[in-house]
Amino acid sequence: MDAKLMAAAILLFSIGAAYGNEPQNVCGVAATTDYTKSNLALMQQSSPAMSVEATIAQRRLEDQVFAASVGERLPFADHSFDLITMNQVMEHVSDQTAVMGEALRVLKHGGAIYIASPNYLRFYEPHYKIKWIPLLPKFAGRWYLRLRGRDTVLLDQLTYTTNARLRALFRGLGAEYEVIDLHRETFLKKCAQLSFSSRRARFIGRLVRVPGLGPLVLRAVLQFWRITEGGCEMMILHHPDATAQC
């Protein structure tokens, strides 16, 4: 398929979050791009995949691609987008259930939603870039930040995210939606191929393949991973035919 036709055939909706002194978060629709016209010219002459990316970027430069809105009330008609991305957004919204409902509403049949967010079970806060107690209560977090001379505005607008909380949020989506934990799938693929870089990880991969013992080891490792991983990445796929088959 021609690159321009491919770019025109796929509608991408990228939700981004901003914060300030107002209580509500504002979502900027579509994504920013650092491409310049000279970059685009070089990309158009390279591989077909890069040509598609360049065509999409060119449209971003030429067309109006931003809309200011809150994620709980998106200004788009039902079933408008093929792909929706929420990269480091869910922790910035006040009503995750409502934002997720709006994303599903504007998703086309057969579309996909990509979600990435920090894991607040770690001893680290990625926005302030400081050590942090997992799921530290907000009143204690404000006290801690003031001791370090930091502004508390951002903390007041954060909603802690974890792998388990995201999975709970997606649990009632229905049979037509498939939820994929991308980190889990990557780990399982490496186990199957024994393609881990470290010797310790390869040993764990071998244990996972031992009959009888493997499932127990896998369950323990995945639970440990969900607690210690730096962030969560999920993909939600819509299968419109799944409802008809049920």
JOURHU-V971815 format. One record per residue. N is the residue number from 1. RES is the residue in one letter. SS is DSSP state (H for helix, E for strand, C for the rest). Layout:
n->[N	N]
res->[RES	RES]
ss->[SS	SS]
//
This chain:
n->[1	2	3	4	5	6	7	8	9	10	11	12	13	14	15	16	17	18	19	20	21	22	23	24	25	26	27	28	29	30	31	32	33	34	35	36	37	38	39	40	41	42	43	44	45	46	47	48	49	50	51	52	53	54	55	56	57	58	59	60	61	62	63	64	65	66	67	68	69	70	71	72	73	74	75	76	77	78	79	80	81	82	83	84	85	86	87	88	89	90	91	92	93	94	95	96	97	98	99	100	101	102	103	104	105	106	107	108	109	110	111	112	113	114	115	116	117	118	119	120	121	122	123	124	125	126	127	128	129	130	131	132	133	134	135	136	137	138	139	140	141	142	143	144	145	146	147	148	149	150	151	152	153	154	155	156	157	158	159	160	161	162	163	164	165	166	167	168	169	170	171	172	173	174	175	176	177	178	179	180	181	182	183	184	185	186	187	188	189	190	191	192	193	194	195	196	197	198	199	200	201	202	203	204	205	206	207	208	209	210	211	212	213	214	215	216	217	218	219	220	221	222	223	224	225	226	227	228	229	230	231	232	233	234	235	236	237	238	239	240	241	242	243	244	245	246]
res->[M	D	A	K	L	M	A	A	A	I	L	L	F	S	I	G	A	A	Y	G	N	E	P	Q	N	V	C	G	V	A	A	T	T	D	Y	T	K	S	N	L	A	L	M	Q	Q	S	S	P	A	M	S	V	E	A	T	I	A	Q	R	R	L	E	D	Q	V	F	A	A	S	V	G	E	R	L	P	F	A	D	H	S	F	D	L	I	T	M	N	Q	V	M	E	H	V	S	D	Q	T	A	V	M	G	E	A	L	R	V	L	K	H	G	G	A	I	Y	I	A	S	P	N	Y	L	R	F	Y	E	P	H	Y	K	I	K	W	I	P	L	L	P	K	F	A	G	R	W	Y	L	R	L	R	G	R	D	T	V	L	L	D	Q	L	T	Y	T	T	N	A	R	L	R	A	L	F	R	G	L	G	A	E	Y	E	V	I	D	L	H	R	E	T	F	L	K	K	C	A	Q	L	S	F	S	S	R	R	A	R	F	I	G	R	L	V	R	V	P	G	L	G	P	L	V	L	R	A	V	L	Q	F	W	R	I	T	E	G	G	C	E	M	M	I	L	H	H	P	D	A	T	A	Q	C]
ss->[C	C	H	H	H	H	H	H	H	C	C	E	E	E	E	E	E	E	C	C	C	C	C	C	C	E	E	E	E	C	C	C	C	C	C	C	H	H	H	H	H	H	H	H	C	C	C	H	H	H	H	H	H	H	H	H	H	H	H	H	H	H	C	C	C	C	C	E	E	E	C	C	E	C	C	C	C	C	C	C	E	E	E	E	E	E	E	C	C	H	H	H	C	C	C	H	H	H	H	H	H	H	H	H	H	H	E	E	E	E	E	E	E	E	E	E	E	E	C	C	C	C	C	E	E	C	C	C	C	E	E	C	C	C	C	C	C	H	H	H	H	H	H	H	H	H	H	C	C	C	C	C	H	H	H	H	C	C	C	C	C	C	H	H	H	H	H	H	H	H	C	C	C	C	C	C	E	E	E	E	E	H	H	H	H	H	H	H	H	H	H	H	H	C	C	C	C	C	H	H	H	H	H	H	H	H	H	H	C	C	C	C	C	H	H	H	H	H	H	H	H	H	H	H	H	H	H	H	C	C	E	E	E	E	E	E	E	E	C	H	H	H	H	H	H	C]
//
